Amino acid sequence: MPLTDMPHILIVEDDGDIADLLVELFMDAGFRASAVVSGVDMDRKLAFQDVDLVILDAMLPGEDGFSICRRLRASGTMPVLMLTALKEDVDRIVGLELGADDYVTKPFNSRELLARVKGLLRRSSYDSQPDPRPIALTFAGWRIDALRRQLHDPEGVEIAMTTAEFDILLAFCQNPGRVMTREQLLSLTHAGAAGPVQRSVDVHISRVRQKIEPNVKEPSLIKTVRLGGYLFTPNVERA
């Protein structure tokens, strides 16, 4: 595969040793990889180079990783994996609420980190092949295209979604009328790799609800089942 066809991983990390380790890890695995030390340097890189996934340290000089994550999510759907020494669940949840697709704490296992990055790239359709028979599903006027990974509202407007949000909604559409536990949703949306804390499922579902529910305060499409999980209520049909 030509070098320019390989996925490009951008690492935003101010610790030079960790940045060098990550660049070497991903290049050995067949990726393109580069590293910058701040949000300003990241912006310069993104302005002139195509990037397929960002690995973002939470604690950075100047603008911190949480603020950078918020900016990245507001401007697009490129996968973002946060990497930090913060170990509290609340820190992970904050990162996920801001739109991060996954969260890994330091010290990290290189094989696990690599597996998660590959999973995010796969689910963001980097390596998907064109299919002459696109699979699309409709529910309550909405349309979700599993191959193109697009969601359109009843007016036909495409709705931006993170990788994790799309995965969860697609899992619901493929299992309508069935109570789905958090464990099942983690399994379906992380392709067998070790996933984030189970509470992250609640965060992503909350974000999906904000995009598709007529009334977020009283959800009717994705209902919470006490002690069970979640239930997707609409009829789902192949488009």
N, C-alpha and C positions, 0 to 999 in steps of 0.2 A: 504494500500500500504506500503511495507517495506520502512524504512527510506532511504535506499540506492537507491531506485527507484524514489525518489522525486527529482525534479529539484534543483540544487545547485546554489544559487545566491551568487556571491562574490562581496562585497562592498568595494571599495577602497576610503576611506574617513578619513581625519585626524582629523575631529571634533568628539570627542568621543561620545558626546550626540546624534548627528545625526546618527552616526554609530550604536549605541545601539538601537535607535528608529527604524532604518531600519531593523536590524536583528530581532527585536521583531515583526515588521509588517509582514515580510515574513514568519517567523516561525509560527505565528498565522494563516497565510493563507495556511499553509500546505507545505511550501517549506523548504529545508535546506538552511541555510544562515550563512555566516561568514564574518568577516570584517578584513581588514588590513589597514595600515596607509600610505603606500607608494608603489611605483612601484617595489622596491626591494622586499618588503614583498609579493607583488602580484606574482612576478616571482617565489618565493619559493613555494607559495601555488599551483600555476598552475603546478609546476614540480612534485608534489606528489598527487594532488587531481583532480578529474574530476570536471569541472565547466561548467555550462550550459549557464550562462549569467553574464556579468560584469556590475555593476553600478559604474561609474567612475567620481569622482569629478575632475573638471577642475583645481582647484587651490590646488596643493599639495606641500609639502616640497620636495626639490630636483627636481626630474623629474616631470614636470607638466602633467596634464591629457591629454593635446593635444598630447604631445610626446608619452605618453603611448598608447593612442588610435591608433596612427600611427603604433606603433610596433605590437599591437594586430592584426590590420587589415592586416599587411604584413605577419603575420604568420598563419592566419586562418580566418574563417568566423563566429566565435562565436559571438552572438549578444552583442553589447556594447551600453549601455544607459548612456549618459553623464548627470551629475547632478552638477549644479553650480549656484552661485549667480550672475554670469554675465548675464545681461538681454538684451544686445544689439543684434540685429539680426545678425550683422557681426560675433559675437562670436559663435552664433548657427551655422551659415553657415560654419565657419572654422571647427567646430567639425564635421559637416556632411561631409564636403569635405575630411576630414581625414579618414572617414569611419564609424563614429558613426551611429547607426541605428535609434536612437531617442535622444531627448534632452529635459530635464526638468529643469526649473529654481527654485531656492530656493526663498522664502518659497514655498513648494510644497503641493499639496493636496494628502494625502496618498492613497485615493481611486483611483485617477487618475493615480498615479504612479504605483499602483498595477495592474490596468487595462492595462497600457502600457507594463509592464513586461510580463503579461500573453499573450498579443497579440504578442510580440516578440518571446516568447517561442513557441507559437502555430505556427507561421509562419516559425520558424526555424525547424519545424517538430519534436519537442521533443515528443509531444504526438500523432503523426500520427500513424495509424495502417497499417500494411501491406495490400496491395490490390492485388488480383490475376490478376486484369486488369489494369495495370499501364497506366495512361493517359500521352501521350507524344505528342508534337506538333513540327512540323518542319517549318522552314522559311529560305529561301535563303541559304540552305545547313546546317543551324544550327538546333539543336535539344534541346528542353526544356522539361524536365520531371517534371510535376507538382507535382507528389507524392513524388518522391525522391529528388525534389528540386535541380536538376542538369542541367547545361547548357553545351552542347558540341559543339565545333566549327566544321566547315565542314571537318576537318581532324580527328574528333573523340576525340579531346583533351578536357578534362573537364576544364571549365573556372571558377575560383573562383569568387563568388559574395557575397556581403553582403545580409542580409535578405531584406533590403529595395530595393536594386537593383533588386533582383530576383522578388519581388512582382510587381514592376513597369513593368519589361519586361513581366511577365506573364499576367498582365492586358492588355498590348498592344497586346499580342498574342491572347488573348481571345476576342479582339475587333479590328481586322484588318480593315483598310480602314475607320475607324470612327474617327472623331476628338474628342479627349479626353481633357476636360478642367482640369486645376490643381485641382479644387474641386472634380471632378470625380475620379481622380487618388488618391487623398488623401483618399477619401471614400473607394475605392477598396483596398487600401494597408494598411489601419489602422483599418479595421474591426469595424468601428463605434466608436472607442475610439478617444478622442481628439488628433489630429495629430499635427506635428510640423508646423512651419510657411510655407506658400505656396511656398516661394522661395526655400525651401528644395527640392521640387519636381524637380526644375530646376537643382539643384546640383546632385541629384541621376541620373537624365536622362543624364546629362553630363558624369557621370561615366559609365553608361551603354553604351553610344555612344563610349567611348574610348575602350570598349571591343568588340563591334560587328560591328562598322561602318568601311567600307573599307577606307574611307577618313573622318576623324573626322572633318576637316575644312569645308567640304561640305557634311553634313549628307544626306544619301539617304534612310536609313531604318526608322529612326525616324525624321520626318520633323517638324519644328516649323511652326505653323499656326498663323499668326499675328492676335492678338486680340481674338484668339480662343483657342489655346492650342497646342496639339501635334497630329500628324497623323502617324500611323504605316503603312508603304506602302507595305511590302511584302505579297504575298499570304501565308496563313497559312493552313497547312494540319495536320490531325491526323496521327501520325506515327503508 
